[in-house]
Amino acid sequence: MAASSGKSVLFVCLGNICRSPIAEAVFRKMATDAGVVDKWRIDSAATSTYEIGNPPDHRGQACMKKHGVPMRHVARQWVIDSGATTDWNTGSSPDARGLACLRTHGIETKHRARQVTKEDFMTFDYILCMDESNLSDLKKKANSVKNSKAKIELLGSYDPEKQLIIKDPYYGHEEDFENVYEQCVRCCKVFLENNS
Ligand SMILES: N#Cc1ccccc1-c1cc(NCCCN2CCCCC2)c2ccccc2n1
């Protein structure tokens, strides 16, 4: 039997600075601790353009630091950037092959908010989102993609405690980010088990 090919998961929320970067970081740590992270392509994106190019919300970063979960964020001291001569890929994240190469050299890239693209629907096995509006936005976008292969689901559908919706903490406080974190841990654990 051929070696099991890799799997891919894209976590999505409204702005890609609060919930989906937390889910991405939690899942990446779980897959790393399970020794299978090299079998996965893991990323996150937004349904909106609100925060494109911005680092994860500082409240989420503080929450992840408290739990010892590495989160890729843009260094604050230095502004080191790169750009393109065309607008072909404006808003897209770096090419997955380049990211994989960087990672083999231990060079962590920094996540910046990006919007979900048509290509995401064609290349990801799973697109896992946080609430009903993310779900309806994604299904609407998927309908305009010819060969969409992604399974579009609520991340909360994997929650053993059956909390289906992971609420937007943007106008919330530290405990709301803590709740997002706990829900992501419960859901990502079951999602990884189901795909191992
Ligand atoms: N919208 C809504 C909303 C409704 C209920 C609860 C939270 C939010 C909310 C609001 C945000 N940014 C403020 C409004 C942005 N502007 C809205 C009009 C277009 C120009 C941009 C968020 C930003 C990042 C991540 C999550 C966010 N979530």
The ligand as an ORCA input file, in Angstrom:
! r2SCAN-3c Opt
* xyz 0 1
  N     -18.218     42.781     11.927
  C     -18.419     42.333     12.960
  C     -18.587     41.739     14.240
  C     -19.888     41.492     14.721
  C     -20.060     40.881     15.977
  C     -18.947     40.520     16.722
  C     -17.671     40.763     16.243
  C     -17.483     41.395     15.011
  C     -16.115     41.642     14.534
  C     -15.704     42.911     14.110
  C     -14.411     43.073     13.688
  N     -13.908     44.279     13.295
  C     -14.651     45.527     13.481
  C     -15.498     45.862     12.279
  C     -14.671     45.777     11.011
  N     -15.266     46.581      9.906
  C     -16.624     46.057      9.550
  C     -17.172     46.794      8.340
  C     -16.211     46.733      7.172
  C     -14.838     47.233      7.575
  C     -14.306     46.471      8.769
  C     -13.538     41.954     13.678
  C     -12.203     42.045     13.238
  C     -11.379     40.926     13.273
  C     -11.855     39.712     13.713
  C     -13.163     39.591     14.134
  C     -14.015     40.708     14.125
  N     -15.295     40.590     14.548
*
